[in-house]
Amino acid sequence: MIEIPDELRPQLEGVDLDELARLFARRHEKAVKIDPARIQPLPREMDDDLGEADLRRLEHAMVGEEAYKAGQVAFLVVAGGQGTRLGFDHAKGLYPVGPISKKSLFQLHAEKVLAIQRRFDKPFPLLVMTSPATDAETRQFFAQHNNFGLADCDVWLFCQGTMPAIDYETGKLLLEAPGKLFLSPNGHGGTLTGLADSGLLDRLENAGIDTVYYFQVDNPLVCLHDPFFVGQHLARGAEVSTKVLPKASASEKVGNVVLLDGRCAIIEYSDLDESLANLTNAHGKPVLWAANPAIHLFDVRFLRRVTKNADNMPWHLAHKKVPYLNERGDKVVPTENNAVKFERFIFDVLPLAERWTVFPTTREAEFAPLKNAEGADSPATVRAALIAQAAEWLATAGVDIPPGAVVEISPLFALDPEELARKVVRKMRIVGATYLQ
């Protein structure tokens, strides 16, 4: 009989060994690209008659505004990642990205929620999904900054689940350190199972909240007060709604929002047949034109339904290099893939929705992801996007913006261009770095 060290027992109790055995049997499977015949592009024009479309948008905005007034929306930020690619040895949400204020990603998002609370006088909760690598630091950061003005009862932190990595040849569990399994986060799909497992779905239902506004921590441009988006979702009785962006090119490495067997789905560029991925129309535009900025709305009842059955969110296998302790207790750092990791993808639940909507947006309006230390999607490009948005809002309000001006607008000063226009003086002068707070 094998004697199990005491420190390993609680870790092993959370591992489904039968499930791991079934997954290990699939380790030789190769990714199969989806049959192109099943895939269709999203219609570029969701409404043919522009006048009717405008009228519907106004009707939807009224429905959305009523949902905000009733406090029926919760905000969910996915914040399990670390800033490794940024050269930042902390949870990515701690990264200071404000062009002038140096506010962190977490602060910018929290202040948007606080501004919405103040506008509607309702306790909108901010749900923060962490990972084992970021949980303690994130909790400490929020506590140190008094939740950036939010009440303790309005900040709901929960940690996504983990899965053990297993040896590719033997299926054995790997140790990261003496008495410690090598565990990795269970993917962005773990956000939804984490909501259910933490009891927060119950808490949302008990609070009368029926819509979860999902976004990622590394996108400081995301608009959280969007009655058009929320209103369209509610007016059409959607279970899932997704924002979409025009792709920069057919070969852009993004998730593609498409129709799969007639239902809304997101397919990674790597899973597309190359001939379909690169297909363009007569104007040279991508046929699969809709990119995924990872901004979704979920109906709470839908989340309850899909998380009840684990098979709704299958495991995806990835072959990786995983350092481990060998039988002598020596640390081994492999030079080739030696292990299998497992993740769940949030994409898998989208086609389960019986009713869904998509909502177009632009990169300039609300998509500037922070991914890399330099080049594209870097601190420089993200700060430039925040400055450009602030300058556009000020120009729309009638303020003269000199070339090269550095401007920043706190969410607590203005959530949108309309609020800004009510607060600024048309002939105000922008001199040097200007921060409206």
C-alpha positions as CSV (number, residue, x, y, z in Angstrom):
1,M,0.0,0.0,0.0
2,I,1.3,3.4,-1.0
3,E,1.6,5.9,1.9
4,I,0.4,9.3,1.0
5,P,2.1,12.3,2.7
6,D,-0.3,14.3,4.9
7,E,0.2,17.5,2.9
8,L,-0.9,15.8,-0.3
9,R,-4.1,14.3,1.0
10,P,-6.3,17.5,0.7
11,Q,-5.0,18.1,-2.8
12,L,-5.8,14.6,-3.9
13,E,-9.3,14.8,-2.5
14,G,-10.1,17.5,-5.0
15,V,-8.9,15.4,-8.0
16,D,-11.2,13.1,-10.0
17,L,-8.8,10.3,-10.8
18,D,-11.3,8.5,-13.0
19,E,-11.8,11.7,-15.1
20,L,-8.0,12.1,-15.4
21,A,-7.7,8.5,-16.6
22,R,-10.4,9.2,-19.3
23,L,-8.6,12.4,-20.4
24,F,-5.2,10.6,-20.4
25,A,-6.6,8.1,-22.9
26,R,-7.3,11.0,-25.2
27,R,-3.7,12.4,-25.1
28,H,-2.9,11.3,-28.6
29,E,-5.8,13.1,-30.1
30,K,-4.9,15.8,-32.6
31,A,-6.9,19.0,-33.0
32,V,-9.4,18.6,-35.8
33,K,-10.2,21.7,-37.8
34,I,-14.0,22.3,-38.0
35,D,-15.6,21.4,-41.3
36,P,-15.9,24.7,-43.2
37,A,-19.4,23.6,-44.4
38,R,-20.7,24.1,-40.9
39,I,-19.4,27.7,-40.7
40,Q,-21.1,30.8,-41.9
41,P,-20.1,34.5,-41.4
42,L,-22.2,36.7,-39.2
43,P,-24.5,38.9,-41.3
44,R,-22.7,42.3,-41.6
45,E,-26.1,44.2,-41.4
46,M,-28.3,42.9,-38.7
47,D,-31.1,45.2,-39.8
48,D,-31.8,46.2,-43.4
49,D,-33.9,49.3,-42.9
50,L,-31.8,51.9,-41.2
51,G,-34.8,53.9,-39.9
52,E,-36.3,50.8,-38.2
53,A,-32.9,49.9,-36.9
54,D,-32.4,53.3,-35.3
55,L,-35.9,53.1,-33.7
56,R,-35.1,49.6,-32.4
57,R,-31.8,50.9,-30.9
58,L,-33.7,53.6,-29.0
59,E,-36.2,51.1,-27.8
60,H,-33.4,48.8,-26.7
61,A,-31.6,51.7,-25.0
62,M,-34.7,52.3,-22.9
63,V,-35.0,48.7,-21.9
64,G,-31.3,48.7,-21.0
65,E,-31.5,51.9,-19.0
66,E,-34.4,50.4,-17.0
67,A,-32.3,47.3,-16.2
68,Y,-29.5,49.6,-14.8
69,K,-32.1,51.6,-12.9
70,A,-33.4,48.4,-11.3
71,G,-29.9,47.2,-10.4
72,Q,-30.3,44.0,-12.4
73,V,-26.8,43.9,-13.8
74,A,-23.6,42.5,-12.3
75,F,-20.0,43.0,-13.7
76,L,-17.6,40.1,-13.9
77,V,-13.9,40.8,-14.6
78,V,-11.7,37.9,-15.5
79,A,-8.4,38.6,-13.7
80,G,-6.6,35.3,-13.3
81,G,-3.6,36.2,-15.4
82,Q,-0.2,37.4,-14.3
83,G,1.8,40.1,-16.1
84,T,4.6,37.8,-17.2
85,R,4.7,38.9,-20.8
86,L,4.8,42.5,-19.6
87,G,7.8,41.9,-17.4
88,F,5.5,42.5,-14.4
89,D,5.8,40.0,-11.7
90,H,2.3,40.5,-10.2
91,A,-1.3,40.0,-11.1
92,K,-2.0,41.8,-14.3
93,G,-4.8,43.8,-12.7
94,L,-2.2,45.7,-10.6
95,Y,-0.5,47.1,-13.7
96,P,-0.5,51.0,-13.6
97,V,-1.9,52.0,-17.0
98,G,-3.5,55.4,-16.5
99,P,-1.6,57.8,-18.8
100,I,-1.4,60.6,-16.2
101,S,-3.0,59.1,-13.0
102,K,-1.0,55.8,-13.2
103,K,-4.1,54.1,-12.0
104,S,-4.1,50.3,-12.2
105,L,-6.4,48.3,-14.4
106,F,-8.3,47.2,-11.3
107,Q,-8.8,50.8,-10.2
108,L,-10.1,51.9,-13.6
109,H,-12.6,49.0,-13.8
110,A,-13.7,49.5,-10.1
111,E,-14.2,53.2,-10.6
112,K,-16.5,52.6,-13.7
113,V,-18.6,50.3,-11.5
114,L,-18.6,53.0,-8.7
115,A,-19.6,55.7,-11.2
116,I,-22.5,53.5,-12.3
117,Q,-23.6,52.9,-8.7
118,R,-23.6,56.7,-8.1
119,R,-25.5,57.4,-11.3
120,F,-28.3,54.9,-10.5
121,D,-28.0,54.8,-6.7
122,K,-27.9,50.9,-6.8
123,P,-25.4,48.5,-5.3
124,F,-24.0,46.9,-8.6
125,P,-21.6,44.2,-7.6
126,L,-18.2,43.7,-9.1
127,L,-17.2,40.1,-9.4
128,V,-13.5,39.5,-9.7
129,M,-12.3,36.1,-10.8
130,T,-8.8,35.3,-9.7
131,S,-6.5,32.3,-10.0
132,P,-4.4,30.5,-7.4
133,A,-1.5,32.6,-8.7
134,T,-3.3,36.0,-8.3
135,D,-5.9,35.4,-5.6
136,A,-4.0,36.5,-2.4
137,E,-2.3,39.5,-4.1
138,T,-5.6,40.6,-5.6
139,R,-7.4,40.4,-2.3
140,Q,-4.7,42.3,-0.6
141,F,-4.6,45.0,-3.3
142,F,-8.3,45.6,-3.1
143,A,-8.1,45.7,0.8
144,Q,-5.2,48.2,0.7
145,H,-7.1,50.5,-1.5
146,N,-10.4,50.2,0.2
147,N,-11.9,48.6,-2.9
148,F,-11.3,51.9,-4.7
149,G,-14.5,53.3,-3.1
150,L,-16.7,50.3,-3.5
151,A,-18.4,48.8,-0.4
152,D,-17.0,45.5,0.8
153,C,-20.4,43.9,0.1
154,D,-20.2,44.9,-3.5
155,V,-16.8,43.3,-4.3
156,W,-17.2,39.5,-4.8
157,L,-13.9,37.8,-5.3
158,F,-13.7,34.1,-6.2
159,C,-10.9,31.9,-7.4
160,Q,-11.1,29.7,-10.6
161,G,-10.5,26.0,-10.3
162,T,-7.4,24.1,-11.1
163,M,-6.5,20.8,-12.8
164,P,-3.4,18.7,-12.3
165,A,-0.9,18.3,-15.1
166,I,-0.1,14.7,-15.9
167,D,2.9,13.0,-17.4
168,Y,2.3,12.5,-21.1
169,E,3.8,9.0,-21.2
170,T,2.6,7.5,-17.9
171,G,-0.5,9.6,-16.9
172,K,1.1,10.0,-13.4
173,L,0.4,13.2,-11.5
174,L,3.4,15.6,-11.4
175,L,4.8,17.3,-8.3
176,E,5.7,21.0,-8.5
177,A,7.5,20.8,-5.1
178,P,7.7,18.3,-2.2
179,G,4.2,17.5,-1.2
180,K,2.7,19.9,-3.8
181,L,0.9,18.8,-7.0
182,F,1.5,20.8,-10.2
183,L,-1.8,22.5,-10.6
184,S,-2.8,24.9,-13.4
185,P,-5.8,27.2,-13.8
186,N,-8.7,25.5,-15.6
187,G,-9.1,28.1,-18.4
188,H,-11.5,31.0,-18.9
189,G,-14.3,28.5,-19.0
190,G,-13.5,28.0,-15.4
191,T,-15.0,31.4,-14.8
192,L,-18.5,30.0,-15.2
193,T,-17.9,26.8,-13.2
194,G,-16.2,28.9,-10.5
195,L,-19.3,31.1,-10.2
196,A,-21.5,28.0,-9.6
197,D,-19.0,26.3,-7.3
198,S,-18.4,29.4,-5.2
199,G,-22.2,29.9,-4.6
200,L,-22.1,33.3,-6.3
201,L,-24.8,32.2,-8.8
202,D,-27.1,31.7,-5.9
203,R,-26.1,35.1,-4.5
204,L,-26.8,36.8,-7.9
205,E,-30.3,35.2,-8.1
206,N,-31.1,36.2,-4.5
207,A,-30.1,39.8,-5.3
208,G,-32.5,39.9,-8.2
209,I,-29.7,40.1,-10.8
210,D,-30.4,38.5,-14.1
211,T,-27.6,39.7,-16.3
212,V,-23.8,39.2,-15.9
213,Y,-21.6,41.6,-17.9
214,Y,-18.4,39.7,-18.6
215,F,-15.0,41.3,-19.6
216,Q,-11.3,40.9,-19.2
217,V,-9.1,42.8,-16.8
218,D,-6.5,43.7,-19.5
219,N,-8.9,45.9,-21.5
220,P,-9.3,49.3,-19.8
221,L,-11.4,50.7,-22.6
222,V,-14.4,48.4,-22.0
223,C,-17.7,50.3,-21.7
224,L,-19.7,49.0,-18.7
225,H,-22.6,51.4,-18.9
226,D,-24.0,50.4,-22.3
227,P,-27.8,50.4,-22.3
228,F,-27.9,49.7,-26.0
229,F,-26.0,46.4,-25.6
230,V,-27.9,45.4,-22.4
231,G,-31.2,46.5,-23.8
232,Q,-30.8,44.5,-27.0
233,H,-29.9,41.4,-25.0
234,L,-33.0,41.8,-22.8
235,A,-35.4,42.9,-25.4
236,R,-34.7,39.8,-27.5
237,G,-34.7,37.5,-24.5
238,A,-31.2,36.4,-25.2
239,E,-29.3,33.9,-23.1
240,V,-25.9,35.1,-24.4
241,S,-24.9,38.3,-26.2
242,T,-21.5,39.1,-27.6
243,K,-19.8,42.2,-28.8
244,V,-17.9,42.0,-32.1
245,L,-15.2,44.0,-33.8
246,P,-14.3,44.2,-37.5
247,K,-11.2,42.2,-38.1
248,A,-8.1,44.1,-39.1
249,S,-7.3,41.5,-41.7
250,A,-8.3,38.0,-42.7
251,S,-5.1,36.7,-41.1
252,E,-5.5,38.5,-37.8
253,K,-4.9,36.1,-35.0
254,V,-8.1,36.5,-33.1
255,G,-11.2,34.5,-32.1
256,N,-13.7,34.6,-35.0
257,V,-17.4,35.1,-34.1
258,V,-19.3,33.1,-36.6
259,L,-22.5,31.0,-37.1
260,L,-21.7,27.4,-36.4
261,D,-24.6,25.1,-37.5
262,G,-26.7,28.3,-37.4
263,R,-25.8,29.2,-33.8
264,C,-23.5,31.9,-32.5
265,A,-20.0,30.5,-31.8
266,I,-16.4,31.7,-31.4
267,I,-13.7,29.8,-33.2
268,E,-10.0,30.4,-32.7
269,Y,-8.0,31.3,-35.8
270,S,-5.9,28.2,-35.2
271,D,-9.0,25.9,-35.5
272,L,-10.1,27.3,-38.8
273,D,-9.4,25.8,-42.2
274,E,-6.8,28.0,-43.7
275,S,-8.7,28.5,-47.0
276,L,-11.8,29.7,-45.0
277,A,-9.7,31.8,-42.6
278,N,-8.1,33.8,-45.4
279,L,-11.2,34.1,-47.6
280,T,-11.9,37.7,-48.7
281,N,-14.8,39.3,-50.5
282,A,-14.8,41.4,-53.7
283,H,-13.6,44.4,-51.7
284,G,-10.7,42.6,-50.1
285,K,-12.5,42.4,-46.7
286,P,-12.5,39.2,-44.7
287,V,-15.5,37.1,-45.2
288,L,-15.3,36.0,-41.5
289,W,-15.2,39.6,-40.5
290,A,-16.2,39.5,-36.8
291,A,-13.5,39.4,-34.1
292,N,-14.1,38.6,-30.5
293,P,-13.1,41.3,-27.9
294,A,-14.2,39.0,-25.0
295,I,-17.1,41.2,-23.9
296,H,-20.3,39.1,-23.2
297,L,-23.6,39.2,-21.5
298,F,-24.9,36.1,-19.8
299,D,-28.4,35.4,-18.5
300,V,-28.1,34.0,-15.0
301,R,-30.6,31.3,-15.6
302,F,-28.6,30.2,-18.6
303,L,-25.4,30.0,-16.5
304,R,-27.3,27.9,-14.0
305,R,-28.4,25.5,-16.8
306,V,-25.0,25.1,-18.4
307,T,-23.0,24.7,-15.2
308,K,-25.3,21.9,-13.9
309,N,-23.9,19.5,-16.4
310,A,-20.1,19.4,-16.6
311,D,-20.3,17.8,-20.1
312,N,-21.5,21.2,-21.4
313,M,-17.9,22.4,-20.9
314,P,-15.5,19.7,-22.2
315,W,-11.9,19.7,-21.4
316,H,-9.3,20.8,-24.0
317,L,-5.9,19.1,-23.9
318,A,-2.6,21.0,-24.4
319,H,0.8,19.5,-24.5
320,K,3.3,21.6,-22.5
321,K,6.7,21.7,-20.9
322,V,6.1,21.3,-17.1
323,P,9.0,21.3,-14.6
324,Y,8.5,18.6,-12.0
325,L,10.2,16.6,-9.2
326,N,11.4,13.1,-10.2
327,E,11.3,10.1,-8.0
328,R,14.5,11.1,-6.3
329,G,13.1,14.5,-5.5
330,D,15.3,16.3,-8.1
331,K,13.9,19.2,-10.1
332,V,13.6,18.4,-13.8
333,V,13.2,21.2,-16.3
334,P,12.2,19.6,-19.6
335,T,13.3,20.9,-23.0
336,E,10.4,19.3,-24.8
337,N,6.7,18.8,-24.1
338,N,6.4,16.2,-21.3
339,A,3.0,16.8,-19.9
340,V,-0.7,17.3,-20.6
341,K,-2.7,20.3,-19.2
342,F,-6.4,20.7,-19.3
343,E,-8.6,23.8,-19.8
344,R,-12.2,24.7,-20.3
345,F,-13.1,27.4,-22.8
346,I,-16.0,29.8,-22.4
347,F,-16.5,29.6,-26.2
348,D,-18.0,26.2,-25.7
349,V,-21.2,27.5,-24.0
350,L,-22.1,30.0,-26.6
351,P,-23.6,27.5,-29.1
352,L,-25.7,26.2,-26.2
353,A,-27.8,29.4,-26.1
354,E,-31.2,29.0,-27.7
355,R,-31.4,32.8,-28.1
356,W,-28.4,35.1,-28.7
357,T,-27.5,38.5,-30.1
358,V,-24.3,40.1,-31.3
359,F,-23.5,43.8,-30.9
360,P,-20.9,45.7,-33.1
361,T,-18.4,48.0,-31.5
362,T,-15.0,49.4,-32.5
363,R,-11.4,49.2,-31.3
364,E,-11.3,52.9,-30.7
365,A,-14.4,52.8,-28.6
366,E,-13.6,49.9,-26.3
367,F,-10.8,47.5,-27.2
368,A,-7.2,48.1,-26.2
369,P,-5.9,44.9,-24.6
370,L,-2.7,44.9,-22.6
371,K,-0.6,41.9,-23.5
372,N,3.0,42.6,-24.3
373,A,5.9,44.6,-23.0
374,E,6.5,46.3,-26.3
375,G,5.0,46.7,-29.7
376,A,1.3,45.8,-30.3
377,D,-1.0,45.6,-27.3
378,S,1.7,47.1,-25.0
379,P,1.5,49.8,-22.3
380,A,2.4,52.4,-24.9
381,T,-0.4,51.5,-27.2
382,V,-2.9,51.1,-24.4
383,R,-2.1,54.5,-22.9
384,A,-2.3,56.0,-26.4
385,A,-5.7,54.5,-26.9
386,L,-6.9,56.0,-23.5
387,I,-5.5,59.4,-24.5
388,A,-7.1,59.2,-27.9
389,Q,-10.5,58.3,-26.4
390,A,-10.3,61.2,-23.9
391,A,-9.3,63.6,-26.7
392,E,-12.2,62.5,-28.9
393,W,-14.7,62.9,-26.0
394,L,-13.4,66.4,-25.3
395,A,-13.4,67.4,-29.0
396,T,-17.0,66.2,-29.3
397,A,-17.8,68.4,-26.3
398,G,-16.4,71.4,-28.2
399,V,-13.0,71.5,-26.4
400,D,-10.0,72.5,-28.6
401,I,-7.3,69.8,-28.2
402,P,-3.8,70.9,-29.3
403,P,-1.7,68.4,-31.2
404,G,0.2,66.0,-28.9
405,A,-1.9,66.9,-25.8
406,V,-2.0,64.2,-23.1
407,V,-5.4,64.0,-21.6
408,E,-7.1,61.5,-19.3
409,I,-10.7,61.3,-17.9
410,S,-11.5,59.6,-14.7
411,P,-14.6,57.3,-14.9
412,L,-15.7,59.2,-11.7
413,F,-15.7,62.5,-13.7
414,A,-17.5,61.1,-16.8
415,L,-18.6,57.6,-17.8
416,D,-19.4,58.7,-21.4
417,P,-19.2,61.6,-23.8
418,E,-22.7,62.8,-22.9
419,E,-21.8,63.2,-19.2
420,L,-18.5,64.9,-20.1
421,A,-20.3,67.4,-22.3
422,R,-22.5,68.4,-19.4
423,K,-19.5,69.1,-17.2
424,V,-16.9,70.8,-19.3
425,V,-16.8,74.3,-20.6
426,R,-16.6,74.5,-24.4
427,K,-13.8,77.1,-24.4
428,M,-11.7,75.4,-21.7
429,R,-8.0,75.3,-22.5
430,I,-6.0,72.1,-22.6
431,V,-2.4,72.9,-21.5
432,G,0.2,70.1,-21.0
433,A,-1.0,67.0,-19.3
434,T,-4.7,67.4,-18.3
435,Y,-6.4,64.9,-16.0
436,L,-10.2,65.4,-15.4
437,Q,-11.1,63.7,-12.1
